[in-house]
Amino acid sequence: MDFVRYCLGMSNGPLRYLYVDMNSYFASVEQQENPALRGRPVGVIPTDTTHTCCIAASYEAKWVGVKTGTSVMQAKDICPSIQLVLARPRLYTQYHHRIVDAVESCLHVDEICSIDEMYGKLMGDERQPAQALALANKVKNAIWRAVGRYVRCSIGLAPNRWLAKVGTDMQKPDGLVAILPEEIPQKLYPLALRDLPGIGKGMSRRLERHGIKTVEQLCQLSLKKFQQIWESKVMADIWWAQIHGHDLPSRATHRRTVSHSHVLAPRYRTDHGARSVMARMIHKAATRMRTLGYWAMHMEMTVKHTDAPRWTVKTSLGASGGTNDTLTMVQRMTELWPGRHLGVPVQVCVVLYDMVPEGSVAPSLFEEPRKHAKLAQAMDQIDKKYGRHAVFHGAMWGAQESAPTRISFTQVPKESDWD
């Protein structure tokens, strides 16, 4: 049976998913916590320095042009009255768990997509538009009662997860949008291509090369044309199905990278300080990678400077299966670190990539890699039992307290993860 016939055999049916997307989450939590910030433009920053950017902005800030990723200096130029607030990841995580519990009181949460997004499947009569809308309002009220009215959300209802997420972006803040089967795909036509999850700069340029400049043009393409543009039958099939409202089974995902970066506080803006914080970033990335159950084949390190070009180096982490132990990575960093940097270091970043599931890695035939792997496991167990930094690598000396636990887009920290 070909793919189109398979999809047509699966009715795009009624509303099947309810997707919750918290609005300007970090900034709205700060406004909920501090009444003096309510109704005012707020930018949340990761470190107290002018060389960083806003990791979140309230809607009052967004309405005048300050967005996520806007530098602090640009934000102050655009909006002189903006209130810059130092991020409190632990607080945002606590609010997250309260929000999940509130949604669970109305609808089972099938997947937590990030700290500010989650969805649940609608069952039985909940799939009918009137009942689905009533349930969505019930979810909103439950969140308000659990965390306060300044932490708002947009909810999307649709026949598949992807369209439900699209619905959350169609009305913000405090939106509620249902995309009914009979409205697909016409209801998507007013959107820009970049409004669709999964279409970034690269895919947008590729679509333009094929003459596709609007969502309406995209929706009218045949499956064959999708396959030609995407250059991947699997991904093209998925895109064609989701944009037409078909609900496909979830696919197992393969993680490809783990990364950590940190803007250096003034006291770490030396060669020794940057190297120590880089070791800290490697430690955090390697620990996270082990938690996810992967090994990395390659590592990339970058140091950005205020008055000189950035320093970037890529290196292999093993001839065959790579590695998952921190010591090997820190040793590689030490070998490659330059004698001195030409400028003042202001940010360090490490990326572990070409990752493979640990179950696919054959055990090393040599004793030293096996010892390193056991050492990494032992350190993880000690940290879990006695807290962070109960033991740490010597290369981190002096930077143990730098770069506290942050929130990634794919993994919500547990209480035991906090420094």
NUSEKE-660943 format. One record per residue (C-alpha): residue in one letter; z negated, y negated, x. Coordinates in Angstrom, 3 decimals, padded with zeros to 6 digits, always signed. Layout:
// residues N
<residu: A; w: Z; v: Y; u: X>
...
***
This chain:
// residues 419
<residu: M; w: +000.000; v: +000.000; u: +000.000>
<residu: D; w: +000.976; v: -003.384; u: +001.533>
<residu: F; w: -001.482; v: -006.246; u: +001.819>
<residu: V; w: -000.173; v: -008.366; u: -001.063>
<residu: R; w: -000.285; v: -005.439; u: -003.495>
<residu: Y; w: -003.812; v: -004.640; u: -002.299>
<residu: C; w: -004.973; v: -008.204; u: -002.983>
<residu: L; w: -003.287; v: -008.346; u: -006.353>
<residu: G; w: -005.030; v: -005.111; u: -007.216>
<residu: M; w: -008.349; v: -006.847; u: -006.486>
<residu: S; w: -008.664; v: -009.492; u: -009.178>
<residu: N; w: -009.714; v: -012.864; u: -007.858>
<residu: G; w: -011.770; v: -012.688; u: -011.054>
<residu: P; w: -014.664; v: -014.937; u: -011.985>
<residu: L; w: -017.024; v: -016.903; u: -009.758>
<residu: R; w: -018.520; v: -014.482; u: -007.251>
<residu: Y; w: -020.353; v: -016.617; u: -004.643>
<residu: L; w: -022.838; v: -019.480; u: -004.531>
<residu: Y; w: -022.826; v: -021.320; u: -001.185>
<residu: V; w: -025.586; v: -023.766; u: -000.194>
<residu: D; w: -024.926; v: -026.446; u: +002.443>
<residu: M; w: -027.794; v: -028.823; u: +003.247>
<residu: N; w: -026.663; v: -032.453; u: +003.547>
<residu: S; w: -027.228; v: -034.220; u: +006.910>
<residu: Y; w: -029.993; v: -031.692; u: +007.358>
<residu: F; w: -031.905; v: -032.863; u: +010.438>
<residu: A; w: -031.719; v: -036.530; u: +009.400>
<residu: S; w: -032.728; v: -035.801; u: +005.805>
<residu: V; w: -035.780; v: -033.823; u: +006.979>
<residu: E; w: -036.806; v: -036.837; u: +009.070>
<residu: Q; w: -036.409; v: -039.083; u: +006.019>
<residu: Q; w: -038.478; v: -036.681; u: +003.932>
<residu: E; w: -041.216; v: -036.681; u: +006.579>
<residu: N; w: -041.206; v: -040.437; u: +007.164>
<residu: P; w: -040.892; v: -042.701; u: +004.100>
<residu: A; w: -040.096; v: -045.657; u: +006.395>
<residu: L; w: -036.726; v: -044.004; u: +007.222>
<residu: R; w: -035.627; v: -043.490; u: +003.621>
<residu: G; w: -032.564; v: -045.460; u: +002.634>
<residu: R; w: -031.989; v: -046.522; u: +006.237>
<residu: P; w: -029.358; v: -045.382; u: +008.785>
<residu: V; w: -030.886; v: -042.655; u: +010.961>
<residu: G; w: -029.529; v: -040.871; u: +014.020>
<residu: V; w: -031.228; v: -037.775; u: +015.410>
<residu: I; w: -030.967; v: -037.406; u: +019.198>
<residu: P; w: -031.890; v: -034.406; u: +021.404>
<residu: T; w: -033.415; v: -036.412; u: +024.284>
<residu: D; w: -034.720; v: -039.939; u: +024.733>
<residu: T; w: -031.868; v: -041.304; u: +026.830>
<residu: T; w: -028.832; v: -043.507; u: +026.269>
<residu: H; w: -026.598; v: -040.826; u: +027.834>
<residu: T; w: -026.869; v: -038.507; u: +024.858>
<residu: C; w: -025.334; v: -038.415; u: +021.386>
<residu: C; w: -026.405; v: -038.122; u: +017.769>
<residu: I; w: -026.747; v: -034.474; u: +016.786>
<residu: A; w: -027.197; v: -035.576; u: +013.163>
<residu: A; w: -026.758; v: -038.762; u: +011.163>
<residu: S; w: -028.072; v: -039.744; u: +007.745>
<residu: Y; w: -025.550; v: -040.664; u: +005.060>
<residu: E; w: -026.532; v: -044.299; u: +005.432>
<residu: A; w: -025.374; v: -044.022; u: +009.053>
<residu: K; w: -022.272; v: -041.995; u: +008.185>
<residu: W; w: -021.143; v: -044.570; u: +005.646>
<residu: V; w: -020.807; v: -047.185; u: +008.404>
<residu: G; w: -019.084; v: -044.839; u: +010.870>
<residu: V; w: -021.817; v: -043.051; u: +012.839>
<residu: K; w: -021.112; v: -039.326; u: +012.891>
<residu: T; w: -022.422; v: -036.192; u: +014.550>
<residu: G; w: -021.355; v: -036.460; u: +018.181>
<residu: T; w: -021.337; v: -040.279; u: +018.287>
<residu: S; w: -022.889; v: -041.442; u: +021.561>
<residu: V; w: -026.120; v: -043.444; u: +021.377>
<residu: M; w: -024.435; v: -046.528; u: +022.825>
<residu: Q; w: -021.549; v: -046.294; u: +020.331>
<residu: A; w: -023.985; v: -045.734; u: +017.459>
<residu: K; w: -025.886; v: -048.907; u: +018.358>
<residu: D; w: -022.619; v: -050.867; u: +018.561>
<residu: I; w: -021.427; v: -049.566; u: +015.193>
<residu: C; w: -024.803; v: -049.880; u: +013.478>
<residu: P; w: -027.336; v: -052.128; u: +015.272>
<residu: S; w: -029.998; v: -051.308; u: +012.660>
<residu: I; w: -029.792; v: -047.550; u: +013.201>
<residu: Q; w: -033.130; v: -045.799; u: +013.681>
<residu: L; w: -032.909; v: -043.232; u: +016.501>
<residu: V; w: -035.321; v: -040.323; u: +016.094>
<residu: L; w: -036.066; v: -037.622; u: +018.647>
<residu: A; w: -035.152; v: -034.192; u: +017.271>
<residu: R; w: -037.922; v: -031.850; u: +016.154>
<residu: P; w: -036.249; v: -028.407; u: +016.052>
<residu: R; w: -039.446; v: -026.557; u: +015.222>
<residu: L; w: -039.938; v: -028.729; u: +012.121>
<residu: Y; w: -036.338; v: -028.138; u: +011.018>
<residu: T; w: -036.856; v: -024.394; u: +011.399>
<residu: Q; w: -040.008; v: -024.533; u: +009.282>
<residu: Y; w: -038.128; v: -026.429; u: +006.567>
<residu: H; w: -035.309; v: -023.877; u: +006.825>
<residu: H; w: -037.607; v: -020.973; u: +005.998>
<residu: R; w: -039.009; v: -022.874; u: +003.015>
<residu: I; w: -035.484; v: -023.563; u: +001.786>
<residu: V; w: -034.487; v: -019.896; u: +002.132>
<residu: D; w: -037.572; v: -018.885; u: +000.138>
<residu: A; w: -036.671; v: -021.432; u: -002.550>
<residu: V; w: -033.108; v: -020.111; u: -002.863>
<residu: E; w: -034.436; v: -016.527; u: -002.887>
<residu: S; w: -036.599; v: -017.408; u: -005.891>
<residu: C; w: -033.382; v: -017.986; u: -007.844>
<residu: L; w: -030.715; v: -015.869; u: -006.115>
<residu: H; w: -030.755; v: -013.283; u: -003.331>
<residu: V; w: -029.547; v: -014.782; u: -000.037>
<residu: D; w: -026.948; v: -012.347; u: +001.267>
<residu: E; w: -026.309; v: -014.184; u: +004.523>
<residu: I; w: -027.817; v: -017.086; u: +006.437>
<residu: C; w: -024.823; v: -018.664; u: +008.147>
<residu: S; w: -026.742; v: -021.327; u: +010.083>
<residu: I; w: -029.947; v: -023.307; u: +009.824>
<residu: D; w: -028.436; v: -025.404; u: +007.019>
<residu: E; w: -026.018; v: -022.989; u: +005.314>
<residu: M; w: -026.427; v: -019.767; u: +003.333>
<residu: Y; w: -024.822; v: -017.946; u: +000.437>
<residu: G; w: -025.572; v: -015.367; u: -002.204>
<residu: K; w: -023.458; v: -013.145; u: -004.442>
<residu: L; w: -023.384; v: -013.770; u: -008.165>
<residu: M; w: -023.968; v: -010.737; u: -010.362>
<residu: G; w: -023.151; v: -009.919; u: -013.981>
<residu: D; w: -023.256; v: -012.896; u: -016.341>
<residu: E; w: -024.036; v: -015.189; u: -013.389>
<residu: R; w: -020.318; v: -015.056; u: -012.608>
<residu: Q; w: -019.393; v: -016.929; u: -015.780>
<residu: P; w: -018.909; v: -020.683; u: -015.164>
<residu: A; w: -021.649; v: -021.947; u: -017.473>
<residu: Q; w: -024.247; v: -019.517; u: -016.125>
<residu: A; w: -023.171; v: -020.117; u: -012.515>
<residu: L; w: -023.518; v: -023.882; u: -012.884>
<residu: A; w: -026.946; v: -023.462; u: -014.506>
<residu: L; w: -028.027; v: -021.223; u: -011.630>
<residu: A; w: -026.765; v: -023.755; u: -009.068>
<residu: N; w: -028.852; v: -026.490; u: -010.683>
<residu: K; w: -031.829; v: -024.138; u: -010.677>
<residu: V; w: -031.351; v: -023.623; u: -006.921>
<residu: K; w: -031.216; v: -027.390; u: -006.362>
<residu: N; w: -034.441; v: -027.898; u: -008.315>
<residu: A; w: -036.157; v: -025.096; u: -006.413>
<residu: I; w: -035.240; v: -026.712; u: -003.080>
<residu: W; w: -036.474; v: -030.102; u: -004.255>
<residu: R; w: -039.800; v: -028.615; u: -005.296>
<residu: A; w: -040.152; v: -026.673; u: -002.021>
<residu: V; w: -039.311; v: -029.432; u: +000.488>
<residu: G; w: -038.855; v: -032.733; u: -001.342>
<residu: R; w: -036.107; v: -034.744; u: -002.971>
<residu: Y; w: -034.809; v: -036.359; u: +000.209>
<residu: V; w: -033.597; v: -032.992; u: +001.535>
<residu: R; w: -030.486; v: -032.589; u: -000.569>
<residu: C; w: -027.783; v: -029.942; u: -000.681>
<residu: S; w: -024.247; v: -029.434; u: -001.904>
<residu: I; w: -023.405; v: -026.171; u: -003.661>
<residu: G; w: -020.014; v: -024.525; u: -003.971>
<residu: L; w: -019.110; v: -021.826; u: -006.492>
<residu: A; w: -015.924; v: -019.797; u: -006.081>
<residu: P; w: -014.349; v: -016.318; u: -006.222>
<residu: N; w: -014.799; v: -015.823; u: -002.445>
<residu: R; w: -017.162; v: -017.000; u: +000.305>
<residu: W; w: -014.628; v: -019.170; u: +002.083>
<residu: L; w: -013.650; v: -021.133; u: -001.031>
<residu: A; w: -017.311; v: -021.519; u: -001.968>
<residu: K; w: -017.914; v: -023.143; u: +001.433>
<residu: V; w: -014.878; v: -025.381; u: +000.883>
<residu: G; w: -016.473; v: -026.403; u: -002.425>
<residu: T; w: -019.612; v: -027.630; u: -000.654>
<residu: D; w: -017.524; v: -030.138; u: +001.329>
<residu: M; w: -015.679; v: -031.510; u: -001.700>
<residu: Q; w: -018.647; v: -033.491; u: -003.009>
<residu: K; w: -021.371; v: -034.879; u: -000.732>
<residu: P; w: -024.194; v: -035.665; u: -000.795>
<residu: D; w: -025.945; v: -033.702; u: -003.546>
<residu: G; w: -022.712; v: -032.154; u: -004.790>
<residu: L; w: -021.954; v: -029.261; u: -007.121>
<residu: V; w: -018.363; v: -028.005; u: -007.257>
<residu: A; w: -016.994; v: -024.907; u: -008.962>
<residu: I; w: -013.519; v: -023.696; u: -007.968>
<residu: L; w: -012.399; v: -021.556; u: -010.896>
<residu: P; w: -009.747; v: -018.848; u: -010.495>
<residu: E; w: -007.315; v: -020.712; u: -012.715>
<residu: E; w: -007.686; v: -023.815; u: -010.516>
<residu: I; w: -006.602; v: -022.007; u: -007.330>
<residu: P; w: -004.919; v: -023.261; u: -005.214>
<residu: Q; w: -004.170; v: -026.566; u: -006.984>
<residu: K; w: -007.755; v: -027.818; u: -006.676>
<residu: L; w: -007.408; v: -027.700; u: -002.896>
<residu: Y; w: -004.341; v: -029.949; u: -002.741>
<residu: P; w: -006.192; v: -033.297; u: -002.344>
<residu: L; w: -007.941; v: -032.004; u: +000.804>
<residu: A; w: -006.733; v: -032.659; u: +004.338>
<residu: L; w: -005.850; v: -029.661; u: +006.493>
<residu: R; w: -008.829; v: -030.374; u: +008.779>
<residu: D; w: -011.119; v: -030.148; u: +005.723>
<residu: L; w: -010.496; v: -026.396; u: +005.582>
<residu: P; w: -013.027; v: -024.322; u: +007.585>
<residu: G; w: -011.232; v: -022.722; u: +010.505>
<residu: I; w: -008.547; v: -025.377; u: +010.982>
<residu: G; w: -009.361; v: -027.428; u: +014.066>
<residu: K; w: -007.261; v: -029.629; u: +016.307>
<residu: G; w: -005.287; v: -026.755; u: +017.812>
<residu: M; w: -004.383; v: -025.071; u: +014.526>
<residu: S; w: -003.647; v: -028.432; u: +012.936>
<residu: R; w: -001.113; v: -029.183; u: +015.690>
<residu: R; w: +000.413; v: -025.731; u: +015.320>
<residu: L; w: +000.830; v: -026.222; u: +011.567>
<residu: E; w: +002.470; v: -029.606; u: +012.132>
<residu: R; w: +004.947; v: -027.999; u: +014.536>
<residu: H; w: +005.961; v: -025.778; u: +011.624>
<residu: G; w: +006.301; v: -028.764; u: +009.313>
<residu: I; w: +003.012; v: -028.168; u: +007.466>
<residu: K; w: +001.155; v: -031.455; u: +007.013>
<residu: T; w: -000.662; v: -030.988; u: +003.688>
<residu: V; w: -002.864; v: -028.358; u: +002.085>
<residu: E; w: -000.352; v: -028.105; u: -000.745>
<residu: Q; w: +002.385; v: -027.115; u: +001.704>
<residu: L; w: +000.039; v: -024.574; u: +003.296>
<residu: C; w: -000.866; v: -022.977; u: -000.039>
<residu: Q; w: +002.780; v: -022.583; u: -001.004>
<residu: L; w: +003.680; v: -020.573; u: +002.113>
<residu: S; w: +004.591; v: -016.917; u: +001.796>
<residu: L; w: +002.507; v: -014.244; u: +003.513>
<residu: K; w: +005.388; v: -013.697; u: +005.935>
<residu: K; w: +005.337; v: -017.369; u: +006.916>
<residu: F; w: +001.538; v: -017.211; u: +007.397>
<residu: Q; w: +002.055; v: -014.304; u: +009.794>
<residu: Q; w: +004.720; v: -016.224; u: +011.684>
<residu: I; w: +002.503; v: -019.306; u: +012.129>
<residu: W; w: -000.754; v: -017.514; u: +012.935>
<residu: E; w: +000.945; v: -015.031; u: +015.297>
<residu: S; w: -001.629; v: -012.470; u: +014.158>
<residu: K; w: -001.019; v: -010.258; u: +011.164>
<residu: V; w: -004.727; v: -009.655; u: +010.600>
<residu: M; w: -005.724; v: -013.342; u: +010.647>
<residu: A; w: -002.681; v: -014.364; u: +008.617>
<residu: D; w: -003.504; v: -011.772; u: +005.968>
<residu: I; w: -007.089; v: -013.030; u: +005.769>
<residu: W; w: -006.022; v: -016.660; u: +005.471>
<residu: W; w: -003.427; v: -015.921; u: +002.792>
<residu: A; w: -005.969; v: -013.930; u: +000.775>
<residu: Q; w: -008.858; v: -016.387; u: +001.005>
<residu: I; w: -006.781; v: -019.449; u: +000.197>
<residu: H; w: -005.549; v: -017.683; u: -002.966>
<residu: G; w: -009.053; v: -016.725; u: -004.075>
<residu: H; w: -009.132; v: -013.019; u: -003.228>
<residu: D; w: -012.491; v: -011.591; u: -002.192>
<residu: L; w: -012.048; v: -009.380; u: +000.867>
<residu: P; w: -014.735; v: -007.161; u: +002.418>
<residu: S; w: -016.762; v: -008.727; u: +005.219>
<residu: R; w: -015.484; v: -008.044; u: +008.728>
<residu: A; w: -017.662; v: -007.200; u: +011.700>
<residu: T; w: -017.533; v: -010.068; u: +014.192>
<residu: H; w: -017.440; v: -009.886; u: +017.968>
<residu: R; w: -019.309; v: -012.571; u: +019.856>
<residu: R; w: -017.237; v: -014.070; u: +022.681>
<residu: T; w: -019.470; v: -016.689; u: +024.325>
<residu: V; w: -023.064; v: -017.856; u: +024.686>
<residu: S; w: -023.702; v: -021.314; u: +026.097>
<residu: H; w: -026.491; v: -023.776; u: +026.754>
<residu: S; w: -026.323; v: -027.393; u: +027.883>
<residu: H; w: -028.884; v: -030.112; u: +028.461>
<residu: V; w: -028.835; v: -033.843; u: +029.132>
<residu: L; w: -031.153; v: -034.403; u: +032.070>
<residu: A; w: -034.220; v: -036.580; u: +031.706>
<residu: P; w: -034.371; v: -039.266; u: +034.448>
<residu: R; w: -036.842; v: -037.287; u: +036.561>
<residu: Y; w: -034.405; v: -034.357; u: +036.806>
<residu: R; w: -031.417; v: -036.467; u: +037.916>
<residu: T; w: -031.512; v: -035.199; u: +041.479>
<residu: D; w: -029.786; v: -032.288; u: +043.138>
<residu: H; w: -032.980; v: -030.200; u: +043.040>
<residu: G; w: -033.722; v: -031.202; u: +039.454>
<residu: A; w: -030.196; v: -030.400; u: +038.234>
<residu: R; w: -030.242; v: -027.022; u: +040.007>
<residu: S; w: -033.645; v: -026.132; u: +038.514>
<residu: V; w: -032.522; v: -027.068; u: +034.995>
<residu: M; w: -029.283; v: -025.123; u: +035.484>
<residu: A; w: -031.389; v: -022.058; u: +036.329>
<residu: R; w: -033.365; v: -022.727; u: +033.147>
<residu: M; w: -030.119; v: -022.889; u: +031.130>
<residu: I; w: -028.941; v: -019.606; u: +032.666>
<residu: H; w: -032.284; v: -018.004; u: +031.809>
<residu: K; w: -032.037; v: -019.180; u: +028.184>
<residu: A; w: -028.399; v: -018.101; u: +027.810>
<residu: A; w: -029.021; v: -014.675; u: +029.363>
<residu: T; w: -032.102; v: -014.075; u: +027.198>
<residu: R; w: -030.173; v: -015.020; u: +024.080>
<residu: M; w: -027.254; v: -012.813; u: +025.091>
<residu: R; w: -029.575; v: -009.815; u: +025.562>
<residu: T; w: -031.114; v: -010.491; u: +022.146>
<residu: L; w: -027.630; v: -010.389; u: +020.628>
<residu: G; w: -026.879; v: -007.134; u: +022.475>
<residu: Y; w: -024.096; v: -008.229; u: +024.842>
<residu: W; w: -023.136; v: -008.288; u: +028.516>
<residu: A; w: -020.991; v: -011.039; u: +030.101>
<residu: M; w: -018.090; v: -010.592; u: +032.478>
<residu: H; w: -017.860; v: -014.235; u: +033.589>
<residu: M; w: -019.949; v: -017.385; u: +033.866>
<residu: E; w: -018.950; v: -021.055; u: +033.999>
<residu: M; w: -021.263; v: -023.826; u: +035.254>
<residu: T; w: -020.687; v: -027.558; u: +034.825>
<residu: V; w: -022.575; v: -030.616; u: +036.085>
<residu: K; w: -021.612; v: -034.026; u: +034.688>
<residu: H; w: -022.295; v: -037.207; u: +036.674>
<residu: T; w: -022.617; v: -040.868; u: +035.811>
<residu: D; w: -020.456; v: -042.126; u: +038.685>
<residu: A; w: -018.359; v: -039.183; u: +039.882>
<residu: P; w: -016.106; v: -036.444; u: +038.489>
<residu: R; w: -017.787; v: -033.459; u: +036.943>
<residu: W; w: -018.381; v: -030.324; u: +039.016>
<residu: T; w: -017.222; v: -027.093; u: +037.362>
<residu: V; w: -017.032; v: -023.574; u: +038.750>
<residu: K; w: -016.191; v: -020.219; u: +037.188>
<residu: T; w: -017.314; v: -016.897; u: +038.596>
<residu: S; w: -017.143; v: -013.178; u: +037.904>
<residu: L; w: -020.400; v: -011.391; u: +037.069>
<residu: G; w: -019.353; v: -007.904; u: +038.085>
<residu: A; w: -016.352; v: -005.881; u: +039.113>
<residu: S; w: -016.312; v: -003.757; u: +035.959>
<residu: G; w: -018.852; v: -004.150; u: +033.160>
<residu: G; w: -020.328; v: -007.536; u: +034.017>
<residu: T; w: -024.077; v: -008.059; u: +033.717>
<residu: N; w: -026.837; v: -009.035; u: +031.315>
<residu: D; w: -029.621; v: -009.801; u: +033.779>
<residu: T; w: -030.788; v: -013.280; u: +034.670>
<residu: L; w: -031.434; v: -012.621; u: +038.363>
<residu: T; w: -027.812; v: -011.731; u: +039.105>
<residu: M; w: -026.634; v: -014.918; u: +037.374>
<residu: V; w: -029.156; v: -017.156; u: +039.149>
<residu: Q; w: -028.201; v: -015.620; u: +042.501>
<residu: R; w: -024.550; v: -016.378; u: +041.751>
<residu: M; w: -025.488; v: -019.951; u: +040.880>
<residu: T; w: -027.347; v: -020.352; u: +044.196>
<residu: E; w: -024.344; v: -019.046; u: +046.146>
<residu: L; w: -021.928; v: -021.462; u: +044.460>
<residu: W; w: -024.079; v: -024.566; u: +044.195>
<residu: P; w: -022.587; v: -027.407; u: +046.316>
<residu: G; w: -024.460; v: -028.768; u: +049.304>
<residu: R; w: -024.905; v: -032.030; u: +047.446>
<residu: H; w: -023.399; v: -033.772; u: +044.441>
<residu: L; w: -021.274; v: -036.878; u: +044.902>
<residu: G; w: -022.834; v: -038.664; u: +041.940>
<residu: V; w: -026.023; v: -038.750; u: +039.889>
<residu: P; w: -026.195; v: -035.601; u: +037.714>
<residu: V; w: -026.846; v: -036.340; u: +034.016>
<residu: Q; w: -025.983; v: -033.103; u: +032.221>
<residu: V; w: -025.761; v: -029.393; u: +033.047>
<residu: C; w: -024.047; v: -026.663; u: +031.069>
<residu: V; w: -023.598; v: -022.913; u: +031.429>
<residu: V; w: -021.225; v: -020.666; u: +029.465>
<residu: L; w: -021.344; v: -016.871; u: +029.524>
<residu: Y; w: -018.005; v: -015.508; u: +028.331>
<residu: D; w: -015.760; v: -012.447; u: +028.095>
<residu: M; w: -018.712; v: -010.692; u: +026.483>
<residu: V; w: -018.788; v: -007.021; u: +025.518>
<residu: P; w: -021.300; v: -005.109; u: +023.349>
<residu: E; w: -023.940; v: -003.451; u: +025.500>
<residu: G; w: -023.098; v: -000.085; u: +023.932>
<residu: S; w: -019.634; v: -000.324; u: +025.490>
<residu: V; w: -020.948; v: -000.810; u: +029.039>
<residu: A; w: -021.298; v: +002.220; u: +031.304>
<residu: P; w: -024.553; v: +002.344; u: +033.333>
<residu: S; w: -024.179; v: +001.196; u: +036.926>
<residu: L; w: -023.967; v: +003.843; u: +039.630>
<residu: F; w: -025.898; v: +001.598; u: +042.016>
<residu: E; w: -029.670; v: +001.217; u: +042.155>
<residu: E; w: -029.925; v: -002.582; u: +042.546>
<residu: P; w: -028.107; v: -003.522; u: +039.265>
<residu: R; w: -030.230; v: -000.963; u: +037.406>
<residu: K; w: -033.404; v: -002.535; u: +038.835>
<residu: H; w: -032.227; v: -006.015; u: +037.848>
<residu: A; w: -031.531; v: -004.848; u: +034.282>
<residu: K; w: -035.007; v: -003.295; u: +034.020>
<residu: L; w: -036.558; v: -006.478; u: +035.420>
<residu: A; w: -034.797; v: -008.589; u: +032.772>
<residu: Q; w: -036.012; v: -006.287; u: +030.006>
<residu: A; w: -039.573; v: -006.412; u: +031.373>
<residu: M; w: -039.522; v: -010.227; u: +031.493>
<residu: D; w: -038.278; v: -010.390; u: +027.896>
<residu: Q; w: -041.106; v: -008.109; u: +026.776>
<residu: I; w: -043.736; v: -010.141; u: +028.657>
<residu: D; w: -042.411; v: -013.419; u: +027.220>
<residu: K; w: -042.429; v: -011.939; u: +023.726>
<residu: K; w: -046.032; v: -010.772; u: +024.072>
<residu: Y; w: -047.599; v: -013.627; u: +026.027>
<residu: G; w: -045.316; v: -016.568; u: +025.285>
<residu: R; w: -042.559; v: -018.412; u: +027.101>
<residu: H; w: -042.923; v: -018.919; u: +030.857>
<residu: A; w: -045.610; v: -016.255; u: +031.247>
<residu: V; w: -043.210; v: -015.225; u: +034.021>
<residu: F; w: -040.095; v: -017.041; u: +035.184>
<residu: H; w: -037.575; v: -017.105; u: +037.999>
<residu: G; w: -038.507; v: -019.157; u: +041.046>
<residu: A; w: -035.274; v: -021.147; u: +040.799>
<residu: M; w: -036.676; v: -022.687; u: +037.605>
<residu: W; w: -039.756; v: -024.053; u: +039.400>
<residu: G; w: -040.417; v: -027.613; u: +038.291>
<residu: A; w: -038.122; v: -027.345; u: +035.259>
<residu: Q; w: -040.011; v: -024.813; u: +033.147>
<residu: E; w: -040.760; v: -027.430; u: +030.505>
<residu: S; w: -037.279; v: -028.948; u: +030.506>
<residu: A; w: -034.787; v: -028.165; u: +027.762>
<residu: P; w: -037.157; v: -026.912; u: +025.046>
<residu: T; w: -035.887; v: -024.483; u: +022.435>
<residu: R; w: -033.051; v: -025.928; u: +020.344>
<residu: I; w: -031.291; v: -024.678; u: +017.264>
<residu: S; w: -027.838; v: -023.144; u: +017.681>
<residu: F; w: -025.251; v: -023.020; u: +014.906>
<residu: T; w: -025.328; v: -019.253; u: +014.778>
<residu: Q; w: -028.950; v: -018.263; u: +015.266>
<residu: V; w: -032.093; v: -019.682; u: +013.651>
<residu: P; w: -035.072; v: -019.443; u: +016.020>
<residu: K; w: -038.090; v: -017.340; u: +015.145>
<residu: E; w: -041.634; v: -018.664; u: +015.540>
<residu: S; w: -041.989; v: -016.629; u: +018.742>
<residu: D; w: -038.922; v: -018.350; u: +020.227>
<residu: W; w: -040.615; v: -021.712; u: +020.653>
<residu: D; w: -041.749; v: -022.910; u: +024.039>
***
